[in-house]
């Protein structure tokens, strides 16, 4: 099993396309797993990927409007 690399908050924020001020509450709230190694919080690559997967939005089903009716069909 390859050893995971741990990213500081700054690099994690860059990877998540956010600011450090946005990432820190995710860590404090337990949404993003991280460890405090004395020089600041760091998140493992796998934890960052899991966070992204958990917060991914589902694609909208094509051709479906309200109540499962076709967008071009009868209302």
PDB file with SEQRES, HELIX, SHEET and CRYST1 records, atoms N, CA, C and O in Angstrom:
SEQRES   1 A   75  UNK UNK UNK UNK UNK UNK UNK UNK UNK UNK UNK UNK UNK          
SEQRES   2 A   75  UNK UNK UNK UNK UNK UNK UNK UNK UNK UNK UNK UNK UNK          
SEQRES   3 A   75  UNK UNK UNK UNK UNK UNK UNK UNK UNK UNK UNK UNK UNK          
SEQRES   4 A   75  UNK UNK UNK UNK UNK UNK UNK UNK UNK UNK UNK UNK UNK          
SEQRES   5 A   75  UNK UNK UNK UNK UNK UNK UNK UNK UNK UNK UNK UNK UNK          
SEQRES   6 A   75  UNK UNK UNK UNK UNK UNK UNK UNK UNK UNK                      
HELIX    1 AA1 UNK A    9  UNK A   15  1                                   7    
HELIX    2 AA2 UNK A   20  UNK A   28  1                                   9    
HELIX    3 AA3 UNK A   45  UNK A   54  1                                  10    
HELIX    4 AA4 UNK A   66  UNK A   68  5                                   3    
SHEET    1 AA1 3 UNK A   6  UNK A   8  0                                        
SHEET    2 AA1 3 UNK A  41  UNK A  44 -1                                        
SHEET    3 AA1 3 UNK A  35  UNK A  36 -1                                        
CRYST1    1.000    1.000    1.000  90.00  90.00  90.00 P 1           1          
ATOM      1  N   UNK A   1       0.854  -1.188   0.000  1.00  0.00           N  
ATOM      2  CA  UNK A   1       0.000   0.000   0.000  1.00  0.00           C  
ATOM      3  C   UNK A   1       0.890   1.237   0.000  1.00  0.00           C  
ATOM      4  O   UNK A   1       1.734   1.391   0.882  1.00  0.00           O  
ATOM      5  N   UNK A   2       0.708   2.127  -0.987  1.00  0.00           N  
ATOM      6  CA  UNK A   2       1.552   3.317  -1.036  1.00  0.00           C  
ATOM      7  C   UNK A   2       1.235   4.256   0.116  1.00  0.00           C  
ATOM      8  O   UNK A   2       0.098   4.339   0.581  1.00  0.00           O  
ATOM      9  N   UNK A   3       2.257   4.954   0.560  1.00  0.00           N  
ATOM     10  CA  UNK A   3       2.075   5.889   1.670  1.00  0.00           C  
ATOM     11  C   UNK A   3       1.395   7.152   1.152  1.00  0.00           C  
ATOM     12  O   UNK A   3       1.769   7.700   0.115  1.00  0.00           O  
ATOM     13  N   UNK A   4       0.393   7.598   1.894  1.00  0.00           N  
ATOM     14  CA  UNK A   4      -0.360   8.798   1.537  1.00  0.00           C  
ATOM     15  C   UNK A   4       0.474  10.045   1.790  1.00  0.00           C  
ATOM     16  O   UNK A   4       1.216  10.109   2.770  1.00  0.00           O  
ATOM     17  N   UNK A   5       0.358  11.026   0.920  1.00  0.00           N  
ATOM     18  CA  UNK A   5       0.988  12.321   1.130  1.00  0.00           C  
ATOM     19  C   UNK A   5      -0.011  13.211   1.855  1.00  0.00           C  
ATOM     20  O   UNK A   5      -1.201  13.204   1.537  1.00  0.00           O  
ATOM     21  N   UNK A   6       0.467  13.971   2.817  1.00  0.00           N  
ATOM     22  CA  UNK A   6      -0.391  14.890   3.562  1.00  0.00           C  
ATOM     23  C   UNK A   6      -0.109  16.317   3.115  1.00  0.00           C  
ATOM     24  O   UNK A   6       1.038  16.761   3.061  1.00  0.00           O  
ATOM     25  N   UNK A   7      -1.199  17.025   2.794  1.00  0.00           N  
ATOM     26  CA  UNK A   7      -1.102  18.386   2.281  1.00  0.00           C  
ATOM     27  C   UNK A   7      -1.433  19.390   3.381  1.00  0.00           C  
ATOM     28  O   UNK A   7      -2.381  19.183   4.138  1.00  0.00           O  
ATOM     29  N   UNK A   8      -0.661  20.483   3.479  1.00  0.00           N  
ATOM     30  CA  UNK A   8      -1.047  21.540   4.417  1.00  0.00           C  
ATOM     31  C   UNK A   8      -2.348  22.203   3.944  1.00  0.00           C  
ATOM     32  O   UNK A   8      -2.761  22.030   2.797  1.00  0.00           O  
ATOM     33  N   UNK A   9      -2.975  22.949   4.826  1.00  0.00           N  
ATOM     34  CA  UNK A   9      -4.253  23.590   4.517  1.00  0.00           C  
ATOM     35  C   UNK A   9      -4.156  24.421   3.242  1.00  0.00           C  
ATOM     36  O   UNK A   9      -5.078  24.392   2.427  1.00  0.00           O  
ATOM     37  N   UNK A  10      -3.080  25.153   3.050  1.00  0.00           N  
ATOM     38  CA  UNK A  10      -2.914  26.001   1.857  1.00  0.00           C  
ATOM     39  C   UNK A  10      -2.981  25.172   0.583  1.00  0.00           C  
ATOM     40  O   UNK A  10      -3.696  25.534  -0.353  1.00  0.00           O  
ATOM     41  N   UNK A  11      -2.243  24.062   0.534  1.00  0.00           N  
ATOM     42  CA  UNK A  11      -2.249  23.228  -0.668  1.00  0.00           C  
ATOM     43  C   UNK A  11      -3.590  22.529  -0.852  1.00  0.00           C  
ATOM     44  O   UNK A  11      -4.063  22.360  -1.976  1.00  0.00           O  
ATOM     45  N   UNK A  12      -4.200  22.125   0.261  1.00  0.00           N  
ATOM     46  CA  UNK A  12      -5.532  21.528   0.188  1.00  0.00           C  
ATOM     47  C   UNK A  12      -6.548  22.517  -0.344  1.00  0.00           C  
ATOM     48  O   UNK A  12      -7.401  22.166  -1.159  1.00  0.00           O  
ATOM     49  N   UNK A  13      -6.456  23.759   0.118  1.00  0.00           N  
ATOM     50  CA  UNK A  13      -7.365  24.816  -0.352  1.00  0.00           C  
ATOM     51  C   UNK A  13      -7.161  25.058  -1.844  1.00  0.00           C  
ATOM     52  O   UNK A  13      -8.127  25.217  -2.590  1.00  0.00           O  
ATOM     53  N   UNK A  14      -5.903  25.085  -2.276  1.00  0.00           N  
ATOM     54  CA  UNK A  14      -5.620  25.282  -3.699  1.00  0.00           C  
ATOM     55  C   UNK A  14      -6.212  24.141  -4.524  1.00  0.00           C  
ATOM     56  O   UNK A  14      -6.809  24.367  -5.576  1.00  0.00           O  
ATOM     57  N   UNK A  15      -6.040  22.927  -4.037  1.00  0.00           N  
ATOM     58  CA  UNK A  15      -6.555  21.754  -4.756  1.00  0.00           C  
ATOM     59  C   UNK A  15      -8.083  21.752  -4.804  1.00  0.00           C  
ATOM     60  O   UNK A  15      -8.676  21.334  -5.798  1.00  0.00           O  
ATOM     61  N   UNK A  16      -8.714  22.218  -3.729  1.00  0.00           N  
ATOM     62  CA  UNK A  16     -10.171  22.275  -3.671  1.00  0.00           C  
ATOM     63  C   UNK A  16     -10.718  23.563  -4.273  1.00  0.00           C  
ATOM     64  O   UNK A  16     -11.928  23.789  -4.258  1.00  0.00           O  
ATOM     65  N   UNK A  17      -9.839  24.405  -4.802  1.00  0.00           N  
ATOM     66  CA  UNK A  17     -10.216  25.680  -5.409  1.00  0.00           C  
ATOM     67  C   UNK A  17     -10.959  26.562  -4.410  1.00  0.00           C  
ATOM     68  O   UNK A  17     -11.985  27.160  -4.733  1.00  0.00           O  
ATOM     69  N   UNK A  18     -10.426  26.633  -3.200  1.00  0.00           N  
ATOM     70  CA  UNK A  18     -11.026  27.442  -2.153  1.00  0.00           C  
ATOM     71  C   UNK A  18      -9.961  28.188  -1.374  1.00  0.00           C  
ATOM     72  O   UNK A  18      -8.776  28.136  -1.704  1.00  0.00           O  
ATOM     73  N   UNK A  19     -10.395  28.874  -0.346  1.00  0.00           N  
ATOM     74  CA  UNK A  19      -9.492  29.631   0.510  1.00  0.00           C  
ATOM     75  C   UNK A  19      -9.216  28.853   1.791  1.00  0.00           C  
ATOM     76  O   UNK A  19     -10.000  27.988   2.183  1.00  0.00           O  
ATOM     77  N   UNK A  20      -8.102  29.165   2.437  1.00  0.00           N  
ATOM     78  CA  UNK A  20      -7.790  28.517   3.719  1.00  0.00           C  
ATOM     79  C   UNK A  20      -8.907  28.771   4.728  1.00  0.00           C  
ATOM     80  O   UNK A  20      -9.237  27.894   5.527  1.00  0.00           O  
ATOM     81  N   UNK A  21      -9.482  29.957   4.691  1.00  0.00           N  
ATOM     82  CA  UNK A  21     -10.563  30.308   5.621  1.00  0.00           C  
ATOM     83  C   UNK A  21     -11.817  29.469   5.369  1.00  0.00           C  
ATOM     84  O   UNK A  21     -12.655  29.332   6.261  1.00  0.00           O  
ATOM     85  N   UNK A  22     -11.954  28.915   4.186  1.00  0.00           N  
ATOM     86  CA  UNK A  22     -13.079  28.037   3.875  1.00  0.00           C  
ATOM     87  C   UNK A  22     -12.783  26.609   4.323  1.00  0.00           C  
ATOM     88  O   UNK A  22     -13.669  25.915   4.820  1.00  0.00           O  
ATOM     89  N   UNK A  23     -11.554  26.177   4.149  1.00  0.00           N  
ATOM     90  CA  UNK A  23     -11.169  24.792   4.446  1.00  0.00           C  
ATOM     91  C   UNK A  23     -11.099  24.533   5.943  1.00  0.00           C  
ATOM     92  O   UNK A  23     -11.485  23.454   6.395  1.00  0.00           O  
ATOM     93  N   UNK A  24     -10.622  25.484   6.716  1.00  0.00           N  
ATOM     94  CA  UNK A  24     -10.471  25.273   8.169  1.00  0.00           C  
ATOM     95  C   UNK A  24     -11.783  24.876   8.868  1.00  0.00           C  
ATOM     96  O   UNK A  24     -11.772  23.950   9.679  1.00  0.00           O  
ATOM     97  N   UNK A  25     -12.912  25.544   8.581  1.00  0.00           N  
ATOM     98  CA  UNK A  25     -14.169  25.103   9.218  1.00  0.00           C  
ATOM     99  C   UNK A  25     -14.581  23.683   8.813  1.00  0.00           C  
ATOM    100  O   UNK A  25     -15.202  22.974   9.606  1.00  0.00           O  
ATOM    101  N   UNK A  26     -14.244  23.264   7.595  1.00  0.00           N  
ATOM    102  CA  UNK A  26     -14.531  21.891   7.171  1.00  0.00           C  
ATOM    103  C   UNK A  26     -13.744  20.911   8.034  1.00  0.00           C  
ATOM    104  O   UNK A  26     -14.244  19.848   8.402  1.00  0.00           O  
ATOM    105  N   UNK A  27     -12.504  21.284   8.354  1.00  0.00           N  
ATOM    106  CA  UNK A  27     -11.673  20.434   9.215  1.00  0.00           C  
ATOM    107  C   UNK A  27     -12.229  20.434  10.633  1.00  0.00           C  
ATOM    108  O   UNK A  27     -12.419  19.374  11.229  1.00  0.00           O  
ATOM    109  N   UNK A  28     -12.491  21.629  11.176  1.00  0.00           N  
ATOM    110  CA  UNK A  28     -13.009  21.727  12.551  1.00  0.00           C  
ATOM    111  C   UNK A  28     -14.361  21.038  12.697  1.00  0.00           C  
ATOM    112  O   UNK A  28     -14.652  20.465  13.747  1.00  0.00           O  
ATOM    113  N   UNK A  29     -15.190  21.089  11.656  1.00  0.00           N  
ATOM    114  CA  UNK A  29     -16.501  20.467  11.694  1.00  0.00           C  
ATOM    115  C   UNK A  29     -16.475  18.969  11.436  1.00  0.00           C  
ATOM    116  O   UNK A  29     -17.499  18.297  11.563  1.00  0.00           O  
ATOM    117  N   UNK A  30     -15.311  18.444  11.075  1.00  0.00           N  
ATOM    118  CA  UNK A  30     -15.187  17.014  10.832  1.00  0.00           C  
ATOM    119  C   UNK A  30     -15.559  16.581   9.425  1.00  0.00           C  
ATOM    120  O   UNK A  30     -15.569  15.386   9.132  1.00  0.00           O  
ATOM    121  N   UNK A  31     -15.863  17.530   8.548  1.00  0.00           N  
ATOM    122  CA  UNK A  31     -16.192  17.180   7.167  1.00  0.00           C  
ATOM    123  C   UNK A  31     -14.969  16.742   6.375  1.00  0.00           C  
ATOM    124  O   UNK A  31     -15.056  15.868   5.513  1.00  0.00           O  
ATOM    125  N   UNK A  32     -13.836  17.351   6.673  1.00  0.00           N  
ATOM    126  CA  UNK A  32     -12.576  17.014   6.016  1.00  0.00           C  
ATOM    127  C   UNK A  32     -11.614  16.508   7.084  1.00  0.00           C  
ATOM    128  O   UNK A  32     -11.268  17.238   8.013  1.00  0.00           O  
ATOM    129  N   UNK A  33     -11.191  15.272   6.948  1.00  0.00           N  
ATOM    130  CA  UNK A  33     -10.275  14.685   7.918  1.00  0.00           C  
ATOM    131  C   UNK A  33      -8.900  15.332   7.783  1.00  0.00           C  
ATOM    132  O   UNK A  33      -8.425  15.579   6.675  1.00  0.00           O  
ATOM    133  N   UNK A  34      -8.270  15.604   8.921  1.00  0.00           N  
ATOM    134  CA  UNK A  34      -6.950  16.218   8.939  1.00  0.00           C  
ATOM    135  C   UNK A  34      -6.257  15.859  10.246  1.00  0.00           C  
ATOM    136  O   UNK A  34      -6.896  15.460  11.220  1.00  0.00           O  
ATOM    137  N   UNK A  35      -4.943  16.008  10.246  1.00  0.00           N  
ATOM    138  CA  UNK A  35      -4.151  15.791  11.453  1.00  0.00           C  
ATOM    139  C   UNK A  35      -3.375  17.063  11.753  1.00  0.00           C  
ATOM    140  O   UNK A  35      -2.995  17.804  10.845  1.00  0.00           O  
ATOM    141  N   UNK A  36      -3.145  17.306  13.035  1.00  0.00           N  
ATOM    142  CA  UNK A  36      -2.351  18.453  13.468  1.00  0.00           C  
ATOM    143  C   UNK A  36      -0.983  17.926  13.843  1.00  0.00           C  
ATOM    144  O   UNK A  36      -0.835  17.219  14.839  1.00  0.00           O  
ATOM    145  N   UNK A  37       0.020  18.268  13.046  1.00  0.00           N  
ATOM    146  CA  UNK A  37       1.359  17.745  13.300  1.00  0.00           C  
ATOM    147  C   UNK A  37       2.259  18.757  13.995  1.00  0.00           C  
ATOM    148  O   UNK A  37       3.471  18.560  14.072  1.00  0.00           O  
ATOM    149  N   UNK A  38       1.679  19.829  14.497  1.00  0.00           N  
ATOM    150  CA  UNK A  38       2.467  20.839  15.198  1.00  0.00           C  
ATOM    151  C   UNK A  38       2.802  22.033  14.335  1.00  0.00           C  
ATOM    152  O   UNK A  38       2.989  23.138  14.843  1.00  0.00           O  
ATOM    153  N   UNK A  39       2.878  21.821  13.028  1.00  0.00           N  
ATOM    154  CA  UNK A  39       3.133  22.928  12.110  1.00  0.00           C  
ATOM    155  C   UNK A  39       1.867  23.318  11.368  1.00  0.00           C  
ATOM    156  O   UNK A  39       1.922  24.056  10.384  1.00  0.00           O  
ATOM    157  N   UNK A  40       0.752  22.835  11.825  1.00  0.00           N  
ATOM    158  CA  UNK A  40      -0.516  23.140  11.175  1.00  0.00           C  
ATOM    159  C   UNK A  40      -1.234  21.874  10.752  1.00  0.00           C  
ATOM    160  O   UNK A  40      -0.685  20.774  10.813  1.00  0.00           O  
ATOM    161  N   UNK A  41      -2.462  22.051  10.327  1.00  0.00           N  
ATOM    162  CA  UNK A  41      -3.282  20.929   9.906  1.00  0.00           C  
ATOM    163  C   UNK A  41      -2.877  20.446   8.532  1.00  0.00           C  
ATOM    164  O   UNK A  41      -2.535  21.235   7.652  1.00  0.00           O  
ATOM    165  N   UNK A  42      -2.922  19.108   8.360  1.00  0.00           N  
ATOM    166  CA  UNK A  42      -2.619  18.501   7.067  1.00  0.00           C  
ATOM    167  C   UNK A  42      -3.646  17.427   6.776  1.00  0.00           C  
ATOM    168  O   UNK A  42      -4.072  16.693   7.667  1.00  0.00           O  
ATOM    169  N   UNK A  43      -4.039  17.348   5.507  1.00  0.00           N  
ATOM    170  CA  UNK A  43      -5.007  16.349   5.067  1.00  0.00           C  
ATOM    171  C   UNK A  43      -4.339  15.400   4.082  1.00  0.00           C  
ATOM    172  O   UNK A  43      -3.561  15.819   3.225  1.00  0.00           O  
ATOM    173  N   UNK A  44      -4.653  14.121   4.216  1.00  0.00           N  
ATOM    174  CA  UNK A  44      -4.116  13.117   3.306  1.00  0.00           C  
ATOM    175  C   UNK A  44      -4.779  13.250   1.937  1.00  0.00           C  
ATOM    176  O   UNK A  44      -5.918  13.703   1.827  1.00  0.00           O  
ATOM    177  N   UNK A  45      -4.049  12.847   0.898  1.00  0.00           N  
ATOM    178  CA  UNK A  45      -4.599  12.881  -0.455  1.00  0.00           C  
ATOM    179  C   UNK A  45      -5.918  12.117  -0.538  1.00  0.00           C  
ATOM    180  O   UNK A  45      -6.870  12.582  -1.166  1.00  0.00           O  
ATOM    181  N   UNK A  46      -5.972  10.947   0.094  1.00  0.00           N  
ATOM    182  CA  UNK A  46      -7.198  10.145   0.039  1.00  0.00           C  
ATOM    183  C   UNK A  46      -8.351  10.850   0.762  1.00  0.00           C  
ATOM    184  O   UNK A  46      -9.500  10.738   0.335  1.00  0.00           O  
ATOM    185  N   UNK A  47      -8.063  11.568   1.841  1.00  0.00           N  
ATOM    186  CA  UNK A  47      -9.109  12.307   2.550  1.00  0.00           C  
ATOM    187  C   UNK A  47      -9.646  13.451   1.688  1.00  0.00           C  
ATOM    188  O   UNK A  47     -10.849  13.713   1.678  1.00  0.00           O  
ATOM    189  N   UNK A  48      -8.753  14.131   0.965  1.00  0.00           N  
ATOM    190  CA  UNK A  48      -9.199  15.196   0.066  1.00  0.00           C  
ATOM    191  C   UNK A  48     -10.079  14.618  -1.037  1.00  0.00           C  
ATOM    192  O   UNK A  48     -11.099  15.210  -1.390  1.00  0.00           O  
ATOM    193  N   UNK A  49      -9.690  13.467  -1.583  1.00  0.00           N  
ATOM    194  CA  UNK A  49     -10.470  12.843  -2.647  1.00  0.00           C  
ATOM    195  C   UNK A  49     -11.832  12.382  -2.124  1.00  0.00           C  
ATOM    196  O   UNK A  49     -12.846  12.544  -2.804  1.00  0.00           O  
ATOM    197  N   UNK A  50     -11.856  11.810  -0.924  1.00  0.00           N  
ATOM    198  CA  UNK A  50     -13.127  11.388  -0.318  1.00  0.00           C  
ATOM    199  C   UNK A  50     -14.038  12.580  -0.077  1.00  0.00           C  
ATOM    200  O   UNK A  50     -15.248  12.498  -0.290  1.00  0.00           O  
ATOM    201  N   UNK A  51     -13.452  13.697   0.372  1.00  0.00           N  
ATOM    202  CA  UNK A  51     -14.233  14.915   0.595  1.00  0.00           C  
ATOM    203  C   UNK A  51     -14.865  15.378  -0.710  1.00  0.00           C  
ATOM    204  O   UNK A  51     -16.048  15.714  -0.747  1.00  0.00           O  
ATOM    205  N   UNK A  52     -14.072  15.396  -1.783  1.00  0.00           N  
ATOM    206  CA  UNK A  52     -14.594  15.815  -3.077  1.00  0.00           C  
ATOM    207  C   UNK A  52     -15.708  14.888  -3.549  1.00  0.00           C  
ATOM    208  O   UNK A  52     -16.733  15.350  -4.052  1.00  0.00           O  
ATOM    209  N   UNK A  53     -15.513  13.593  -3.389  1.00  0.00           N  
ATOM    210  CA  UNK A  53     -16.523  12.621  -3.810  1.00  0.00           C  
ATOM    211  C   UNK A  53     -17.808  12.773  -2.999  1.00  0.00           C  
ATOM    212  O   UNK A  53     -18.907  12.681  -3.547  1.00  0.00           O  
ATOM    213  N   UNK A  54     -17.668  13.004  -1.702  1.00  0.00           N  
ATOM    214  CA  UNK A  54     -18.838  13.135  -0.835  1.00  0.00           C  
ATOM    215  C   UNK A  54     -19.634  14.400  -1.126  1.00  0.00           C  
ATOM    216  O   UNK A  54     -20.835  14.445  -0.860  1.00  0.00           O  
ATOM    217  N   UNK A  55     -18.995  15.412  -1.659  1.00  0.00           N  
ATOM    218  CA  UNK A  55     -19.663  16.688  -1.908  1.00  0.00           C  
ATOM    219  C   UNK A  55     -19.944  16.921  -3.392  1.00  0.00           C  
ATOM    220  O   UNK A  55     -20.283  18.030  -3.808  1.00  0.00           O  
ATOM    221  N   UNK A  56     -19.800  15.876  -4.166  1.00  0.00           N  
ATOM    222  CA  UNK A  56     -20.064  15.968  -5.599  1.00  0.00           C  
ATOM    223  C   UNK A  56     -21.566  16.031  -5.826  1.00  0.00           C  
ATOM    224  O   UNK A  56     -22.327  15.324  -5.166  1.00  0.00           O  
ATOM    225  N   UNK A  57     -21.989  16.864  -6.745  1.00  0.00           N  
ATOM    226  CA  UNK A  57     -23.410  16.949  -7.056  1.00  0.00           C  
ATOM    227  C   UNK A  57     -23.759  15.905  -8.098  1.00  0.00           C  
ATOM    228  O   UNK A  57     -22.947  15.576  -8.964  1.00  0.00           O  
ATOM    229  N   UNK A  58     -24.967  15.390  -8.008  1.00  0.00           N  
ATOM    230  CA  UNK A  58     -25.437  14.400  -8.972  1.00  0.00           C  
ATOM    231  C   UNK A  58     -25.841  15.111 -10.250  1.00  0.00           C  
ATOM    232  O   UNK A  58     -26.435  16.187 -10.195  1.00  0.00           O  
ATOM    233  N   UNK A  59     -25.530  14.531 -11.398  1.00  0.00           N  
ATOM    234  CA  UNK A  59     -25.949  15.169 -12.650  1.00  0.00           C  
ATOM    235  C   UNK A  59     -27.459  15.118 -12.788  1.00  0.00           C  
ATOM    236  O   UNK A  59     -28.102  14.159 -12.360  1.00  0.00           O  
ATOM    237  N   UNK A  60     -28.015  16.154 -13.386  1.00  0.00           N  
ATOM    238  CA  UNK A  60     -29.450  16.221 -13.594  1.00  0.00           C  
ATOM    239  C   UNK A  60     -29.840  15.214 -14.666  1.00  0.00           C  
ATOM    240  O   UNK A  60     -29.149  15.080 -15.676  1.00  0.00           O  
ATOM    241  N   UNK A  61     -30.937  14.511 -14.451  1.00  0.00           N  
ATOM    242  CA  UNK A  61     -31.412  13.549 -15.451  1.00  0.00           C  
ATOM    243  C   UNK A  61     -31.947  14.324 -16.648  1.00  0.00           C  
ATOM    244  O   UNK A  61     -32.775  15.222 -16.495  1.00  0.00           O  
ATOM    245  N   UNK A  62     -31.477  13.977 -17.821  1.00  0.00           N  
ATOM    246  CA  UNK A  62     -31.882  14.675 -19.036  1.00  0.00           C  
ATOM    247  C   UNK A  62     -33.314  14.324 -19.416  1.00  0.00           C  
ATOM    248  O   UNK A  62     -33.738  13.176 -19.285  1.00  0.00           O  
ATOM    249  N   UNK A  63     -34.046  15.312 -19.884  1.00  0.00           N  
ATOM    250  CA  UNK A  63     -35.379  15.094 -20.397  1.00  0.00           C  
ATOM    251  C   UNK A  63     -36.458  14.959 -19.341  1.00  0.00           C  
ATOM    252  O   UNK A  63     -37.612  14.695 -19.678  1.00  0.00           O  
ATOM    253  N   UNK A  64     -36.118  15.134 -18.071  1.00  0.00           N  
ATOM    254  CA  UNK A  64     -37.123  15.001 -17.027  1.00  0.00           C  
ATOM    255  C   UNK A  64     -37.431  16.361 -16.424  1.00  0.00           C  
ATOM    256  O   UNK A  64     -36.530  17.102 -16.032  1.00  0.00           O  
ATOM    257  N   UNK A  65     -38.689  16.668 -16.358  1.00  0.00           N  
ATOM    258  CA  UNK A  65     -39.132  17.896 -15.727  1.00  0.00           C  
ATOM    259  C   UNK A  65     -39.676  17.578 -14.357  1.00  0.00           C  
ATOM    260  O   UNK A  65     -39.227  16.626 -13.717  1.00  0.00           O  
ATOM    261  N   UNK A  66     -40.628  18.351 -13.896  1.00  0.00           N  
ATOM    262  CA  UNK A  66     -41.252  18.121 -12.606  1.00  0.00           C  
ATOM    263  C   UNK A  66     -42.043  16.821 -12.620  1.00  0.00           C  
ATOM    264  O   UNK A  66     -42.646  16.462 -13.631  1.00  0.00           O  
ATOM    265  N   UNK A  67     -42.036  16.134 -11.514  1.00  0.00           N  
ATOM    266  CA  UNK A  67     -42.789  14.907 -11.312  1.00  0.00           C  
ATOM    267  C   UNK A  67     -42.424  13.827 -12.322  1.00  0.00           C  
ATOM    268  O   UNK A  67     -43.256  12.979 -12.643  1.00  0.00           O  
ATOM    269  N   UNK A  68     -41.201  13.844 -12.823  1.00  0.00           N  
ATOM    270  CA  UNK A  68     -40.738  12.793 -13.714  1.00  0.00           C  
ATOM    271  C   UNK A  68     -41.322  12.848 -15.114  1.00  0.00           C  
ATOM    272  O   UNK A  68     -41.171  11.887 -15.869  1.00  0.00           O  
ATOM    273  N   UNK A  69     -41.981  13.930 -15.487  1.00  0.00           N  
ATOM    274  CA  UNK A  69     -42.569  14.045 -16.807  1.00  0.00           C  
ATOM    275  C   UNK A  69     -41.533  14.567 -17.776  1.00  0.00           C  
ATOM    276  O   UNK A  69     -40.651  15.338 -17.397  1.00  0.00           O  
ATOM    277  N   UNK A  70     -41.632  14.160 -18.994  1.00  0.00           N  
ATOM    278  CA  UNK A  70     -40.718  14.615 -20.022  1.00  0.00           C  
ATOM    279  C   UNK A  70     -40.838  16.121 -20.181  1.00  0.00           C  
ATOM    280  O   UNK A  70     -41.940  16.667 -20.132  1.00  0.00           O  
ATOM    281  N   UNK A  71     -39.714  16.791 -20.369  1.00  0.00           N  
ATOM    282  CA  UNK A  71     -39.720  18.243 -20.546  1.00  0.00           C  
ATOM    283  C   UNK A  71     -40.480  18.641 -21.797  1.00  0.00           C  
ATOM    284  O   UNK A  71     -41.043  19.734 -21.849  1.00  0.00           O  
ATOM    285  N   UNK A  72     -40.513  17.786 -22.802  1.00  0.00           N  
ATOM    286  CA  UNK A  72     -41.212  18.067 -24.043  1.00  0.00           C  
ATOM    287  C   UNK A  72     -42.609  17.444 -24.044  1.00  0.00           C  
ATOM    288  O   UNK A  72     -43.411  17.703 -24.941  1.00  0.00           O  
ATOM    289  N   UNK A  73     -42.889  16.629 -23.043  1.00  0.00           N  
ATOM    290  CA  UNK A  73     -44.149  15.897 -23.000  1.00  0.00           C  
ATOM    291  C   UNK A  73     -45.283  16.702 -22.383  1.00  0.00           C  
ATOM    292  O   UNK A  73     -45.216  17.925 -22.261  1.00  0.00           O  
ATOM    293  N   UNK A  74     -46.300  15.992 -22.008  1.00  0.00           N  
ATOM    294  CA  UNK A  74     -47.491  16.627 -21.459  1.00  0.00           C  
ATOM    295  C   UNK A  74     -47.280  17.002 -20.004  1.00  0.00           C  
ATOM    296  O   UNK A  74     -46.584  16.304 -19.266  1.00  0.00           O  
ATOM    297  N   UNK A  75     -47.881  18.099 -19.601  1.00  0.00           N  
ATOM    298  CA  UNK A  75     -47.745  18.564 -18.215  1.00  0.00           C  
ATOM    299  C   UNK A  75     -48.918  18.151 -17.373  1.00  0.00           C  
ATOM    300  O   UNK A  75     -48.963  18.461 -16.183  1.00  0.00           O  
TER     301      UNK A  75                                                      
END                                                                             
